[in-house]
Amino acid sequence: MRQSPDVKAFCAFFNKLDKTCTKKLYEVYTDDVDFTDPLHHIKGREALEDYFSTLYDNVTSCRFVFHTTLQKDDTAFVTWTMHLVHPRLDGGRVVEVEGCSHLIFAEDGRVTRHRDYFDAGDLLYERLPVMGPAVRWVKRQLTG
C-alpha cells in the first residue's frame, strides 16, 4: 500500500497512541480539528486530547493494522482493523473491529477533519454483559 507522507504520519502516530502520548496530538491534528466517530463529535484539539486521554485510560493495549488507502488531493480514506484489549470488554480478550477513517488534511499536512466509521455494536454494545445478548439478538432478527 503506497501512502503519502501525511497518511504515513497519521498511521504511524495512531499505532503509538496511548494514554502517555495524547499531548502530542498537535503533531497530527490542527488546533481546530473536527473529529467524529459513531459515539462522539468533538471540536478542537484540546477537547480531542481530553477524549483520547479518557478513552485510553483503562485500555490495556490498542493497535491498528492499516489496509487500503485512497487519497486525492487533501482527502484520504484509510481502512483498518483495530485490535483492542480493555478489561471491561469481552472479558479482557482482544476485540477486533474493522473500520475506515475519512481524513481531510490542512496545507501543513496535519488532519483538520477526521471521521471514523465502524460498527459501535461490534466494538462496545455486543460485548457488554447485560446488553450484549440483546443487541446480538436484534442484529440476528434484522439479518435473518
N, CA, C and O atoms as CSV, one atom per row, in Angstrom:
chain,resi,resn,atom,element,x,y,z
A,1,MET,N,N,0.851,-1.160,0.000
A,1,MET,CA,C,0.000,0.000,0.000
A,1,MET,C,C,0.901,1.228,0.000
A,1,MET,O,O,1.668,1.431,0.941
A,2,ARG,N,N,0.819,2.038,-1.028
A,2,ARG,CA,C,1.594,3.270,-1.125
A,2,ARG,C,C,0.825,4.398,-0.457
A,2,ARG,O,O,-0.350,4.618,-0.754
A,3,GLN,N,N,1.489,5.116,0.449
A,3,GLN,CA,C,0.827,6.183,1.183
A,3,GLN,C,C,1.603,7.483,1.026
A,3,GLN,O,O,2.824,7.479,0.874
A,4,SER,N,N,0.880,8.587,1.064
A,4,SER,CA,C,1.527,9.889,1.076
A,4,SER,C,C,2.196,10.072,2.439
A,4,SER,O,O,1.857,9.369,3.391
A,5,PRO,N,N,3.142,11.010,2.540
A,5,PRO,CA,C,3.770,11.263,3.855
A,5,PRO,C,C,2.763,11.643,4.932
A,5,PRO,O,O,2.937,11.275,6.094
A,6,ASP,N,N,1.698,12.384,4.560
A,6,ASP,CA,C,0.688,12.782,5.540
A,6,ASP,C,C,-0.046,11.567,6.102
A,6,ASP,O,O,-0.246,11.459,7.312
A,7,VAL,N,N,-0.443,10.661,5.221
A,7,VAL,CA,C,-1.153,9.463,5.663
A,7,VAL,C,C,-0.216,8.551,6.445
A,7,VAL,O,O,-0.627,7.958,7.442
A,8,LYS,N,N,1.028,8.430,6.013
A,8,LYS,CA,C,2.010,7.622,6.753
A,8,LYS,C,C,2.177,8.146,8.174
A,8,LYS,O,O,2.200,7.371,9.130
A,9,ALA,N,N,2.293,9.463,8.308
A,9,ALA,CA,C,2.460,10.060,9.637
A,9,ALA,C,C,1.236,9.795,10.505
A,9,ALA,O,O,1.368,9.498,11.692
A,10,PHE,N,N,0.047,9.900,9.920
A,10,PHE,CA,C,-1.190,9.630,10.655
A,10,PHE,C,C,-1.212,8.186,11.158
A,10,PHE,O,O,-1.466,7.943,12.337
A,11,CYS,N,N,-0.946,7.232,10.269
A,11,CYS,CA,C,-0.978,5.808,10.636
A,11,CYS,C,C,0.084,5.492,11.685
A,11,CYS,O,O,-0.191,4.770,12.644
A,12,ALA,N,N,1.273,6.017,11.514
A,12,ALA,CA,C,2.350,5.768,12.480
A,12,ALA,C,C,1.973,6.324,13.851
A,12,ALA,O,O,2.207,5.680,14.874
A,13,PHE,N,N,1.394,7.512,13.867
A,13,PHE,CA,C,1.001,8.118,15.136
A,13,PHE,C,C,-0.051,7.274,15.841
A,13,PHE,O,O,0.034,7.066,17.052
A,14,PHE,N,N,-1.033,6.790,15.106
A,14,PHE,CA,C,-2.094,6.015,15.740
A,14,PHE,C,C,-1.593,4.704,16.308
A,14,PHE,O,O,-2.166,4.194,17.270
A,15,ASN,N,N,-0.551,4.153,15.743
A,15,ASN,CA,C,-0.018,2.926,16.314
A,15,ASN,C,C,0.859,3.182,17.526
A,15,ASN,O,O,1.278,2.233,18.189
A,16,LYS,N,N,1.149,4.440,17.832
A,16,LYS,CA,C,1.879,4.797,19.050
A,16,LYS,C,C,0.948,5.389,20.096
A,16,LYS,O,O,1.350,5.585,21.243
A,17,LEU,N,N,-0.293,5.677,19.714
A,17,LEU,CA,C,-1.196,6.404,20.602
A,17,LEU,C,C,-1.569,5.560,21.819
A,17,LEU,O,O,-2.020,4.421,21.700
A,18,ASP,N,N,-1.368,6.149,22.977
A,18,ASP,CA,C,-1.812,5.572,24.240
A,18,ASP,C,C,-1.979,6.730,25.218
A,18,ASP,O,O,-1.856,7.893,24.832
A,19,LYS,N,N,-2.257,6.421,26.470
A,19,LYS,CA,C,-2.541,7.486,27.431
A,19,LYS,C,C,-1.322,8.348,27.731
A,19,LYS,O,O,-1.465,9.419,28.321
A,20,THR,N,N,-0.125,7.912,27.340
A,20,THR,CA,C,1.077,8.698,27.627
A,20,THR,C,C,1.418,9.701,26.535
A,20,THR,O,O,2.231,10.594,26.769
A,21,CYS,N,N,0.833,9.587,25.363
A,21,CYS,CA,C,1.253,10.482,24.278
A,21,CYS,C,C,0.119,11.297,23.678
A,21,CYS,O,O,0.265,11.825,22.576
A,22,THR,N,N,-0.997,11.414,24.367
A,22,THR,CA,C,-2.090,12.205,23.818
A,22,THR,C,C,-1.727,13.683,23.723
A,22,THR,O,O,-2.339,14.408,22.939
A,23,LYS,N,N,-0.762,14.145,24.490
A,23,LYS,CA,C,-0.340,15.547,24.431
A,23,LYS,C,C,0.404,15.858,23.131
A,23,LYS,O,O,0.680,17.023,22.847
A,24,LYS,N,N,0.727,14.854,22.353
A,24,LYS,CA,C,1.430,15.060,21.088
A,24,LYS,C,C,0.480,15.101,19.892
A,24,LYS,O,O,0.922,15.010,18.747
A,25,LEU,N,N,-0.810,15.236,20.149
A,25,LEU,CA,C,-1.773,15.289,19.049
A,25,LEU,C,C,-1.520,16.466,18.112
A,25,LEU,O,O,-1.927,16.434,16.950
A,26,TYR,N,N,-0.848,17.504,18.612
A,26,TYR,CA,C,-0.548,18.666,17.766
A,26,TYR,C,C,0.317,18.282,16.572
A,26,TYR,O,O,0.336,18.992,15.566
A,27,GLU,N,N,1.035,17.158,16.675
A,27,GLU,CA,C,1.871,16.705,15.563
A,27,GLU,C,C,1.022,16.237,14.381
A,27,GLU,O,O,1.467,16.306,13.235
A,28,VAL,N,N,-0.188,15.766,14.647
A,28,VAL,CA,C,-1.026,15.156,13.626
A,28,VAL,C,C,-2.284,15.975,13.339
A,28,VAL,O,O,-2.790,15.954,12.216
A,29,TYR,N,N,-2.797,16.700,14.345
A,29,TYR,CA,C,-4.069,17.410,14.209
A,29,TYR,C,C,-3.893,18.927,14.317
A,29,TYR,O,O,-3.031,19.416,15.048
A,30,THR,N,N,-4.728,19.660,13.574
A,30,THR,CA,C,-4.757,21.119,13.690
A,30,THR,C,C,-5.476,21.511,14.982
A,30,THR,O,O,-6.175,20.695,15.583
A,31,ASP,N,N,-5.299,22.757,15.401
A,31,ASP,CA,C,-5.953,23.241,16.629
A,31,ASP,C,C,-7.468,23.145,16.542
A,31,ASP,O,O,-8.137,22.890,17.543
A,32,ASP,N,N,-8.010,23.350,15.341
A,32,ASP,CA,C,-9.463,23.381,15.168
A,32,ASP,C,C,-10.023,22.083,14.579
A,32,ASP,O,O,-11.064,22.095,13.923
A,33,VAL,N,N,-9.342,20.987,14.810
A,33,VAL,CA,C,-9.769,19.704,14.247
A,33,VAL,C,C,-11.229,19.406,14.594
A,33,VAL,O,O,-11.714,19.734,15.677
A,34,ASP,N,N,-11.898,18.783,13.654
A,34,ASP,CA,C,-13.276,18.334,13.833
A,34,ASP,C,C,-13.241,16.807,13.743
A,34,ASP,O,O,-12.981,16.250,12.676
A,35,PHE,N,N,-13.505,16.133,14.867
A,35,PHE,CA,C,-13.398,14.675,14.957
A,35,PHE,C,C,-14.773,14.081,15.235
A,35,PHE,O,O,-15.498,14.545,16.114
A,36,THR,N,N,-15.121,13.046,14.471
A,36,THR,CA,C,-16.399,12.363,14.670
A,36,THR,C,C,-16.181,10.861,14.595
A,36,THR,O,O,-15.478,10.367,13.714
A,37,ASP,N,N,-16.788,10.142,15.527
A,37,ASP,CA,C,-16.870,8.688,15.417
A,37,ASP,C,C,-18.306,8.309,15.773
A,37,ASP,O,O,-19.091,9.190,16.124
A,38,PRO,N,N,-18.674,7.035,15.694
A,38,PRO,CA,C,-20.076,6.679,15.965
A,38,PRO,C,C,-20.572,7.025,17.365
A,38,PRO,O,O,-21.777,7.000,17.616
A,39,LEU,N,N,-19.661,7.345,18.277
A,39,LEU,CA,C,-20.057,7.609,19.651
A,39,LEU,C,C,-19.899,9.070,20.076
A,39,LEU,O,O,-20.510,9.487,21.060
A,40,HIS,N,N,-19.093,9.857,19.358
A,40,HIS,CA,C,-18.779,11.222,19.787
A,40,HIS,C,C,-18.583,12.166,18.604
A,40,HIS,O,O,-18.276,11.739,17.491
A,41,HIS,N,N,-18.764,13.443,18.868
A,41,HIS,CA,C,-18.397,14.506,17.933
A,41,HIS,C,C,-17.640,15.545,18.749
A,41,HIS,O,O,-18.176,16.117,19.699
A,42,ILE,N,N,-16.387,15.783,18.369
A,42,ILE,CA,C,-15.502,16.623,19.164
A,42,ILE,C,C,-14.910,17.698,18.277
A,42,ILE,O,O,-14.495,17.432,17.149
A,43,LYS,N,N,-14.875,18.910,18.795
A,43,LYS,CA,C,-14.285,20.024,18.054
A,43,LYS,C,C,-13.126,20.596,18.850
A,43,LYS,O,O,-13.269,20.924,20.028
A,44,GLY,N,N,-11.978,20.714,18.199
A,44,GLY,CA,C,-10.800,21.300,18.812
A,44,GLY,C,C,-9.840,20.246,19.340
A,44,GLY,O,O,-10.247,19.213,19.872
A,45,ARG,N,N,-8.545,20.537,19.178
A,45,ARG,CA,C,-7.528,19.566,19.579
A,45,ARG,C,C,-7.490,19.339,21.091
A,45,ARG,O,O,-7.275,18.215,21.544
A,46,GLU,N,N,-7.697,20.396,21.868
A,46,GLU,CA,C,-7.682,20.207,23.321
A,46,GLU,C,C,-8.791,19.269,23.776
A,46,GLU,O,O,-8.571,18.409,24.628
A,47,ALA,N,N,-9.974,19.434,23.212
A,47,ALA,CA,C,-11.086,18.534,23.549
A,47,ALA,C,C,-10.782,17.119,23.079
A,47,ALA,O,O,-11.150,16.148,23.741
A,48,LEU,N,N,-10.109,16.999,21.936
A,48,LEU,CA,C,-9.737,15.675,21.431
A,48,LEU,C,C,-8.692,15.027,22.339
A,48,LEU,O,O,-8.734,13.819,22.569
A,49,GLU,N,N,-7.763,15.818,22.850
A,49,GLU,CA,C,-6.784,15.299,23.814
A,49,GLU,C,C,-7.484,14.733,25.041
A,49,GLU,O,O,-7.148,13.647,25.513
A,50,ASP,N,N,-8.466,15.481,25.555
A,50,ASP,CA,C,-9.222,15.012,26.724
A,50,ASP,C,C,-9.956,13.708,26.407
A,50,ASP,O,O,-9.958,12.775,27.210
A,51,TYR,N,N,-10.579,13.655,25.230
A,51,TYR,CA,C,-11.315,12.463,24.816
A,51,TYR,C,C,-10.393,11.250,24.736
A,51,TYR,O,O,-10.687,10.202,25.311
A,52,PHE,N,N,-9.272,11.395,24.017
A,52,PHE,CA,C,-8.343,10.267,23.880
A,52,PHE,C,C,-7.727,9.877,25.219
A,52,PHE,O,O,-7.534,8.691,25.490
A,53,SER,N,N,-7.422,10.851,26.049
A,53,SER,CA,C,-6.854,10.561,27.357
A,53,SER,C,C,-7.818,9.723,28.193
A,53,SER,O,O,-7.411,8.749,28.826
A,54,THR,N,N,-9.090,10.100,28.194
A,54,THR,CA,C,-10.112,9.347,28.924
A,54,THR,C,C,-10.321,7.975,28.288
A,54,THR,O,O,-10.438,6.966,28.983
A,55,LEU,N,N,-10.366,7.954,26.965
A,55,LEU,CA,C,-10.589,6.721,26.226
A,55,LEU,C,C,-9.504,5.688,26.514
A,55,LEU,O,O,-9.795,4.509,26.717
A,56,TYR,N,N,-8.255,6.141,26.529
A,56,TYR,CA,C,-7.131,5.229,26.700
A,56,TYR,C,C,-6.787,4.971,28.165
A,56,TYR,O,O,-5.874,4.199,28.456
A,57,ASP,N,N,-7.498,5.602,29.080
A,57,ASP,CA,C,-7.166,5.491,30.497
A,57,ASP,C,C,-7.132,4.052,30.992
A,57,ASP,O,O,-6.232,3.681,31.745
A,58,ASN,N,N,-8.094,3.239,30.583
A,58,ASN,CA,C,-8.160,1.855,31.055
A,58,ASN,C,C,-7.808,0.823,29.996
A,58,ASN,O,O,-7.950,-0.378,30.225
A,59,VAL,N,N,-7.350,1.286,28.834
A,59,VAL,CA,C,-7.012,0.363,27.753
A,59,VAL,C,C,-5.717,-0.368,28.087
A,59,VAL,O,O,-4.720,0.250,28.458
A,60,THR,N,N,-5.744,-1.690,27.951
A,60,THR,CA,C,-4.540,-2.482,28.160
A,60,THR,C,C,-3.628,-2.368,26.946
A,60,THR,O,O,-2.420,-2.175,27.084
A,61,SER,N,N,-4.210,-2.487,25.759
A,61,SER,CA,C,-3.449,-2.289,24.524
A,61,SER,C,C,-4.402,-1.979,23.382
A,61,SER,O,O,-5.564,-2.385,23.386
A,62,CYS,N,N,-3.873,-1.243,22.396
A,62,CYS,CA,C,-4.642,-0.911,21.215
A,62,CYS,C,C,-3.661,-0.710,20.065
A,62,CYS,O,O,-2.721,0.080,20.155
A,63,ARG,N,N,-3.901,-1.439,18.995
A,63,ARG,CA,C,-3.068,-1.250,17.806
A,63,ARG,C,C,-3.955,-1.369,16.579
A,63,ARG,O,O,-5.029,-1.969,16.615
A,64,PHE,N,N,-3.483,-0.791,15.511
A,64,PHE,CA,C,-4.223,-0.785,14.258
A,64,PHE,C,C,-3.409,-1.466,13.177
A,64,PHE,O,O,-2.194,-1.289,13.092
A,65,VAL,N,N,-4.084,-2.238,12.359
A,65,VAL,CA,C,-3.498,-2.744,11.117
A,65,VAL,C,C,-4.197,-1.960,10.021
A,65,VAL,O,O,-5.415,-2.038,9.863
A,66,PHE,N,N,-3.411,-1.204,9.267
A,66,PHE,CA,C,-3.964,-0.379,8.200
A,66,PHE,C,C,-3.921,-1.162,6.905
A,66,PHE,O,O,-2.939,-1.842,6.606
A,67,HIS,N,N,-4.994,-1.058,6.140
A,67,HIS,CA,C,-5.128,-1.837,4.918
A,67,HIS,C,C,-5.051,-0.931,3.698
A,67,HIS,O,O,-3.956,-0.578,3.259
A,68,THR,N,N,-6.170,-0.560,3.158
A,68,THR,CA,C,-6.240,0.198,1.917
A,68,THR,C,C,-6.264,1.695,2.188
A,68,THR,O,O,-6.918,2.162,3.120
A,69,THR,N,N,-5.544,2.435,1.364
A,69,THR,CA,C,-5.566,3.891,1.417
A,69,THR,C,C,-5.953,4.424,0.053
A,69,THR,O,O,-5.381,4.031,-0.963
A,70,LEU,N,N,-6.919,5.313,0.035
A,70,LEU,CA,C,-7.288,6.032,-1.180
A,70,LEU,C,C,-7.125,7.512,-0.882
A,70,LEU,O,O,-7.658,8.011,0.109
A,71,GLN,N,N,-6.393,8.213,-1.731
A,71,GLN,CA,C,-6.172,9.625,-1.482
A,71,GLN,C,C,-6.252,10.421,-2.772
A,71,GLN,O,O,-5.740,10.015,-3.815
A,72,LYS,N,N,-6.904,11.556,-2.669
A,72,LYS,CA,C,-6.954,12.515,-3.772
A,72,LYS,C,C,-6.841,13.898,-3.146
A,72,LYS,O,O,-7.656,14.294,-2.312
A,73,ASP,N,N,-5.819,14.613,-3.567
A,73,ASP,CA,C,-5.567,15.958,-3.048
A,73,ASP,C,C,-5.480,15.930,-1.525
A,73,ASP,O,O,-4.628,15.237,-0.968
A,74,ASP,N,N,-6.356,16.680,-0.843
A,74,ASP,CA,C,-6.263,16.785,0.616
A,74,ASP,C,C,-7.153,15.789,1.365
A,74,ASP,O,O,-7.277,15.869,2.588
A,75,THR,N,N,-7.770,14.856,0.643
A,75,THR,CA,C,-8.717,13.919,1.253
A,75,THR,C,C,-8.218,12.490,1.126
A,75,THR,O,O,-7.750,12.070,0.068
A,76,ALA,N,N,-8.327,11.743,2.236
A,76,ALA,CA,C,-7.898,10.341,2.221
A,76,ALA,C,C,-8.912,9.488,2.975
A,76,ALA,O,O,-9.577,9.945,3.904
A,77,PHE,N,N,-9.008,8.228,2.541
A,77,PHE,CA,C,-9.761,7.200,3.242
A,77,PHE,C,C,-8.793,6.077,3.560
A,77,PHE,O,O,-8.045,5.631,2.690
A,78,VAL,N,N,-8.806,5.619,4.804
A,78,VAL,CA,C,-7.906,4.554,5.238
A,78,VAL,C,C,-8.745,3.480,5.918
A,78,VAL,O,O,-9.461,3.766,6.878
A,79,THR,N,N,-8.659,2.248,5.429
A,79,THR,CA,C,-9.355,1.152,6.111
A,79,THR,C,C,-8.400,0.527,7.113
A,79,THR,O,O,-7.184,0.527,6.918
A,80,TRP,N,N,-8.968,-0.007,8.189
A,80,TRP,CA,C,-8.135,-0.539,9.256
A,80,TRP,C,C,-8.886,-1.609,10.051
A,80,TRP,O,O,-10.107,-1.742,9.975
A,81,THR,N,N,-8.107,-2.350,10.804
A,81,THR,CA,C,-8.638,-3.252,11.821
A,81,THR,C,C,-8.010,-2.847,13.141
A,81,THR,O,O,-6.786,-2.812,13.272
A,82,MET,N,N,-8.844,-2.545,14.110
A,82,MET,CA,C,-8.361,-2.195,15.441
A,82,MET,C,C,-8.341,-3.460,16.300
A,82,MET,O,O,-9.285,-4.251,16.290
A,83,HIS,N,N,-7.256,-3.631,17.036
A,83,HIS,CA,C,-7.103,-4.736,17.979
A,83,HIS,C,C,-7.024,-4.098,19.366
A,83,HIS,O,O,-6.008,-3.504,19.728
A,84,LEU,N,N,-8.094,-4.227,20.128
A,84,LEU,CA,C,-8.228,-3.542,21.405
A,84,LEU,C,C,-8.359,-4.538,22.542
A,84,LEU,O,O,-9.093,-5.522,22.448
A,85,VAL,N,N,-7.638,-4.265,23.613
A,85,VAL,CA,C,-7.796,-5.047,24.841
A,85,VAL,C,C,-8.174,-4.064,25.943
A,85,VAL,O,O,-7.431,-3.135,26.258
A,86,HIS,N,N,-9.349,-4.297,26.517
A,86,HIS,CA,C,-9.859,-3.467,27.606
A,86,HIS,C,C,-10.435,-4.422,28.647
A,86,HIS,O,O,-11.188,-5.329,28.294
A,87,PRO,N,N,-10.098,-4.235,29.913
A,87,PRO,CA,C,-10.552,-5.198,30.927
A,87,PRO,C,C,-12.066,-5.343,31.038
A,87,PRO,O,O,-12.541,-6.376,31.510
A,88,ARG,N,N,-12.836,-4.345,30.619
A,88,ARG,CA,C,-14.289,-4.417,30.751
A,88,ARG,C,C,-14.996,-4.880,29.484
A,88,ARG,O,O,-16.221,-5.005,29.469
A,89,LEU,N,N,-14.243,-5.134,28.429
A,89,LEU,CA,C,-14.856,-5.577,27.172
A,89,LEU,C,C,-14.474,-7.018,26.888
A,89,LEU,O,O,-13.293,-7.364,26.852
A,90,ASP,N,N,-15.468,-7.841,26.688
A,90,ASP,CA,C,-15.274,-9.230,26.272
A,90,ASP,C,C,-14.312,-9.976,27.195
A,90,ASP,O,O,-13.491,-10.771,26.738
A,91,GLY,N,N,-14.423,-9.714,28.485
A,91,GLY,CA,C,-13.601,-10.421,29.465
A,91,GLY,C,C,-12.114,-10.133,29.348
A,91,GLY,O,O,-11.292,-10.948,29.766
A,92,GLY,N,N,-11.757,-8.986,28.787
A,92,GLY,CA,C,-10.347,-8.624,28.659
A,92,GLY,C,C,-9.636,-9.268,27.487
A,92,GLY,O,O,-8.418,-9.152,27.353
A,93,ARG,N,N,-10.408,-9.961,26.619
A,93,ARG,CA,C,-9.808,-10.569,25.430
A,93,ARG,C,C,-9.659,-9.533,24.323
A,93,ARG,O,O,-10.262,-8.461,24.388
A,94,VAL,N,N,-8.869,-9.843,23.321
A,94,VAL,CA,C,-8.673,-8.949,22.187
A,94,VAL,C,C,-9.984,-8.796,21.421
A,94,VAL,O,O,-10.618,-9.785,21.053
A,95,VAL,N,N,-10.377,-7.557,21.189
A,95,VAL,CA,C,-11.560,-7.233,20.399
A,95,VAL,C,C,-11.055,-6.688,19.068
A,95,VAL,O,O,-10.275,-5.735,19.041
A,96,GLU,N,N,-11.494,-7.283,17.971
A,96,GLU,CA,C,-11.110,-6.810,16.645
A,96,GLU,C,C,-12.308,-6.139,15.988
A,96,GLU,O,O,-13.393,-6.716,15.906
A,97,VAL,N,N,-12.097,-4.915,15.522
A,97,VAL,CA,C,-13.159,-4.158,14.874
A,97,VAL,C,C,-12.600,-3.556,13.591
A,97,VAL,O,O,-11.543,-2.924,13.597
A,98,GLU,N,N,-13.319,-3.759,12.496
A,98,GLU,CA,C,-12.911,-3.164,11.229
A,98,GLU,C,C,-13.554,-1.804,11.072
A,98,GLU,O,O,-14.684,-1.584,11.508
A,99,GLY,N,N,-12.826,-0.887,10.443
A,99,GLY,CA,C,-13.361,0.446,10.245
A,99,GLY,C,C,-12.645,1.188,9.139
A,99,GLY,O,O,-11.775,0.654,8.451
A,100,CYS,N,N,-13.041,2.437,8.994
A,100,CYS,CA,C,-12.477,3.305,7.960
A,100,CYS,C,C,-12.398,4.719,8.515
A,100,CYS,O,O,-13.320,5.179,9.190
A,101,SER,N,N,-11.308,5.402,8.235
A,101,SER,CA,C,-11.162,6.802,8.610
A,101,SER,C,C,-11.197,7.667,7.362
A,101,SER,O,O,-10.508,7.390,6.380
A,102,HIS,N,N,-12.000,8.708,7.409
A,102,HIS,CA,C,-12.051,9.727,6.354
A,102,HIS,C,C,-11.281,10.920,6.899
A,102,HIS,O,O,-11.650,11.484,7.929
A,103,LEU,N,N,-10.221,11.301,6.216
A,103,LEU,CA,C,-9.332,12.352,6.699
A,103,LEU,C,C,-9.276,13.497,5.696
A,103,LEU,O,O,-9.232,13.273,4.486
A,104,ILE,N,N,-9.278,14.715,6.205
A,104,ILE,CA,C,-9.027,15.891,5.377
A,104,ILE,C,C,-7.821,16.595,5.986
A,104,ILE,O,O,-7.793,16.894,7.180
A,105,PHE,N,N,-6.825,16.854,5.138
A,105,PHE,CA,C,-5.569,17.437,5.591
A,105,PHE,C,C,-5.520,18.932,5.312
A,105,PHE,O,O,-6.001,19.402,4.281
A,106,ALA,N,N,-4.937,19.664,6.241
A,106,ALA,CA,C,-4.653,21.082,6.034
A,106,ALA,C,C,-3.398,21.191,5.159
A,106,ALA,O,O,-2.746,20.186,4.876
A,107,GLU,N,N,-3.074,22.387,4.744
A,107,GLU,CA,C,-1.903,22.584,3.882
A,107,GLU,C,C,-0.603,22.152,4.546
A,107,GLU,O,O,0.338,21.754,3.860
A,108,ASP,N,N,-0.539,22.226,5.875
A,108,ASP,CA,C,0.694,21.836,6.573
A,108,ASP,C,C,0.803,20.323,6.781
A,108,ASP,O,O,1.761,19.858,7.398
A,109,GLY,N,N,-0.163,19.548,6.276
A,109,GLY,CA,C,-0.109,18.089,6.369
A,109,GLY,C,C,-0.773,17.507,7.596
A,109,GLY,O,O,-0.840,16.286,7.738
A,110,ARG,N,N,-1.268,18.354,8.490
A,110,ARG,CA,C,-1.973,17.844,9.665
A,110,ARG,C,C,-3.451,17.664,9.346
A,110,ARG,O,O,-3.982,18.283,8.424
A,111,VAL,N,N,-4.102,16.812,10.118
A,111,VAL,CA,C,-5.519,16.494,9.910
A,111,VAL,C,C,-6.381,17.605,10.497
A,111,VAL,O,O,-6.222,17.989,11.655
A,112,THR,N,N,-7.296,18.114,9.675
A,112,THR,CA,C,-8.233,19.134,10.129
A,112,THR,C,C,-9.650,18.568,10.305
A,112,THR,O,O,-10.478,19.150,11.005
A,113,ARG,N,N,-9.911,17.437,9.665
A,113,ARG,CA,C,-11.207,16.751,9.798
A,113,ARG,C,C,-10.931,15.260,9.810
A,113,ARG,O,O,-10.227,14.746,8.941
A,114,HIS,N,N,-11.490,14.560,10.800
A,114,HIS,CA,C,-11.289,13.117,10.954
A,114,HIS,C,C,-12.634,12.508,11.320
A,114,HIS,O,O,-13.220,12.836,12.352
A,115,ARG,N,N,-13.111,11.624,10.464
A,115,ARG,CA,C,-14.365,10.914,10.755
A,115,ARG,C,C,-14.111,9.422,10.657
A,115,ARG,O,O,-13.654,8.922,9.629
A,116,ASP,N,N,-14.412,8.720,11.736
A,116,ASP,CA,C,-14.266,7.266,11.764
A,116,ASP,C,C,-15.616,6.607,11.559
A,116,ASP,O,O,-16.634,7.044,12.096
A,117,TYR,N,N,-15.598,5.544,10.769
A,117,TYR,CA,C,-16.782,4.722,10.531
A,117,TYR,C,C,-16.475,3.312,11.019
A,117,TYR,O,O,-15.528,2.680,10.549
A,118,PHE,N,N,-17.268,2.822,11.955
A,118,PHE,CA,C,-17.158,1.448,12.422
A,118,PHE,C,C,-18.463,1.070,13.101
A,118,PHE,O,O,-19.286,1.931,13.412
A,119,ASP,N,N,-18.642,-0.209,13.324
A,119,ASP,CA,C,-19.849,-0.724,13.973
A,119,ASP,C,C,-19.684,-0.594,15.491
A,119,ASP,O,O,-18.958,-1.373,16.109
A,120,ALA,N,N,-20.356,0.389,16.084
A,120,ALA,CA,C,-20.254,0.609,17.527
A,120,ALA,C,C,-20.765,-0.593,18.319
A,120,ALA,O,O,-20.283,-0.866,19.418
A,121,GLY,N,N,-21.737,-1.308,17.764
A,121,GLY,CA,C,-22.236,-2.511,18.427
A,121,GLY,C,C,-21.161,-3.570,18.508
A,121,GLY,O,O,-21.010,-4.237,19.532
A,122,ASP,N,N,-20.409,-3.727,17.422
A,122,ASP,CA,C,-19.329,-4.707,17.379
A,122,ASP,C,C,-18.235,-4.357,18.377
A,122,ASP,O,O,-17.653,-5.246,19.000
A,123,LEU,N,N,-17.953,-3.072,18.531
A,123,LEU,CA,C,-16.910,-2.638,19.461
A,123,LEU,C,C,-17.378,-2.702,20.904
A,123,LEU,O,O,-16.656,-3.184,21.777
A,124,LEU,N,N,-18.571,-2.221,21.152
A,124,LEU,CA,C,-18.965,-1.976,22.524
A,124,LEU,C,C,-20.222,-2.723,22.962
A,124,LEU,O,O,-20.168,-3.585,23.839
A,125,TYR,N,N,-21.335,-2.391,22.351
A,125,TYR,CA,C,-22.632,-2.854,22.863
A,125,TYR,C,C,-22.758,-4.377,22.907
A,125,TYR,O,O,-23.314,-4.919,23.862
A,126,GLU,N,N,-22.253,-5.071,21.894
A,126,GLU,CA,C,-22.381,-6.526,21.864
A,126,GLU,C,C,-21.485,-7.210,22.885
A,126,GLU,O,O,-21.640,-8.403,23.148
A,127,ARG,N,N,-20.554,-6.469,23.459
A,127,ARG,CA,C,-19.575,-7.059,24.365
A,127,ARG,C,C,-19.858,-6.775,25.835
A,127,ARG,O,O,-19.122,-7.219,26.716
A,128,LEU,N,N,-20.928,-6.036,26.088
A,128,LEU,CA,C,-21.303,-5.746,27.468
A,128,LEU,C,C,-22.138,-6.896,28.017
A,128,LEU,O,O,-22.971,-7.446,27.296
A,129,PRO,N,N,-21.935,-7.271,29.279
A,129,PRO,CA,C,-22.595,-8.457,29.834
A,129,PRO,C,C,-24.115,-8.461,29.721
A,129,PRO,O,O,-24.675,-9.476,29.307
A,130,VAL,N,N,-24.799,-7.397,30.063
A,130,VAL,CA,C,-26.261,-7.398,30.057
A,130,VAL,C,C,-26.803,-7.037,28.680
A,130,VAL,O,O,-27.735,-7.670,28.184
A,131,MET,N,N,-26.219,-6.025,28.072
A,131,MET,CA,C,-26.724,-5.513,26.803
A,131,MET,C,C,-26.328,-6.389,25.608
A,131,MET,O,O,-27.076,-6.475,24.634
A,132,GLY,N,N,-25.178,-7.030,25.673
A,132,GLY,CA,C,-24.645,-7.792,24.546
A,132,GLY,C,C,-25.596,-8.810,23.947
A,132,GLY,O,O,-25.830,-8.779,22.739
A,133,PRO,N,N,-26.152,-9.710,24.742
A,133,PRO,CA,C,-27.065,-10.697,24.170
A,133,PRO,C,C,-28.279,-10.069,23.480
A,133,PRO,O,O,-28.732,-10.569,22.450
A,134,ALA,N,N,-28.801,-8.990,24.036
A,134,ALA,CA,C,-29.958,-8.330,23.420
A,134,ALA,C,C,-29.590,-7.703,22.079
A,134,ALA,O,O,-30.353,-7.810,21.119
A,135,VAL,N,N,-28.442,-7.058,22.003
A,135,VAL,CA,C,-28.007,-6.431,20.747
A,135,VAL,C,C,-27.756,-7.497,19.686
A,135,VAL,O,O,-28.148,-7.330,18.531
A,136,ARG,N,N,-27.107,-8.586,20.071
A,136,ARG,CA,C,-26.852,-9.675,19.105
A,136,ARG,C,C,-28.168,-10.276,18.608
A,136,ARG,O,O,-28.289,-10.615,17.430
A,137,TRP,N,N,-29.153,-10.409,19.500
A,137,TRP,CA,C,-30.458,-10.939,19.100
A,137,TRP,C,C,-31.123,-10.011,18.084
A,137,TRP,O,O,-31.661,-10.479,17.080
A,138,VAL,N,N,-31.092,-8.710,18.333
A,138,VAL,CA,C,-31.691,-7.741,17.399
A,138,VAL,C,C,-30.996,-7.830,16.056
A,138,VAL,O,O,-31.666,-7.829,15.023
A,139,LYS,N,N,-29.681,-7.908,16.035
A,139,LYS,CA,C,-28.944,-7.996,14.769
A,139,LYS,C,C,-29.329,-9.255,13.995
A,139,LYS,O,O,-29.485,-9.219,12.774
A,140,ARG,N,N,-29.482,-10.373,14.717
A,140,ARG,CA,C,-29.883,-11.620,14.059
A,140,ARG,C,C,-31.269,-11.486,13.462
A,140,ARG,O,O,-31.519,-12.000,12.371
A,141,GLN,N,N,-32.183,-10.802,14.157
A,141,GLN,CA,C,-33.543,-10.628,13.666
A,141,GLN,C,C,-33.559,-9.773,12.385
A,141,GLN,O,O,-34.365,-10.001,11.484
A,142,LEU,N,N,-32.667,-8.803,12.327
A,142,LEU,CA,C,-32.602,-7.917,11.162
A,142,LEU,C,C,-31.962,-8.564,9.947
A,142,LEU,O,O,-32.271,-8.206,8.811
A,143,THR,N,N,-31.066,-9.522,10.187
A,143,THR,CA,C,-30.346,-10.136,9.073
A,143,THR,C,C,-30.915,-11.490,8.676
A,143,THR,O,O,-30.590,-11.996,7.602
A,144,GLY,N,N,-31.729,-12.070,9.485
A,144,GLY,CA,C,-32.142,-13.420,9.173
A,144,GLY,C,C,-33.574,-13.592,9.060
A,144,GLY,O,O,-34.044,-14.699,8.798
